[in-house]
């Protein structure tokens, strides 16, 4: 399962720490979709600072209802005083 978790993280932020464009996110999600579908696996994600980008990209992939189970997005920025 580690490969899918690493790949999902890569949708929002690349290895260089910069955000991907929407087109890049959709392309990566398509590759993840093919891997999950061929392996008969499902995925659900929990996000914070990515604000739902991973879930959005996965949901846009063709056939996502077959393998994408959903997401929880929680974001709370607390001001340090």
Secondary structure by P-SEA (a helix, b strand, c coil): caaaaaaaaacccccccccccaaaaaaaaaaaaaaaaaaccccccccccccaaaaaaaaaccccccccccbbbbbbbbbcc
